[in-house]
Amino acid sequence: MSLHVGIRIEVGFPIFRFKNCETIVSIDINDNIILERYAEIDAFSQGKNPSKALPKGMTARNMGKNDLWIAATGSVLNATLLTIDHHFDHLNEIFLKVIFIDQKLKREDAHAK
């Protein structure tokens, strides 16, 4: 069973409301599983993870520390990450499912259907 975690960050006004996002989870990031996943994702992103190589054609990168916490926590929770940037693209389907949301959508597009 996958868990959908709702995190809302205000930037001007809320663009999207997700109907199936009713559960907010609070989790201690000092949990050993999250700390280990943080290190694993950091090493993977830098091309230094011995058990998971970067996909062909993908270059190593340094992720921001907050992005690492987000990715590690989402990965451990088996959550789908909804994002407005491409900082997590290289983790998609490897550590967690990543869905990019295009900010260029108009406000009325967010409320359609």
Sequence and secondary structure as in RCSB ss.txt:
>XXXX:A:sequence
MSLHVGIRIEVGFPIFRFKNCETIVSIDINDNIILERYAEIDAFSQGKNPSKALPKGMTARNMGKNDLWIAATGS
VLNATLLTIDHHFDHLNEIFLKVIFIDQKLKREDAHAK
>XXXX:A:secstr
          SSS     TT        TTSHHHHHHHHHHHHHHTT  TTS   TT       HHHHHHHHHHH
HTT EEEESSSTTGGGBTTTBEEEE  TTS HHHHT  
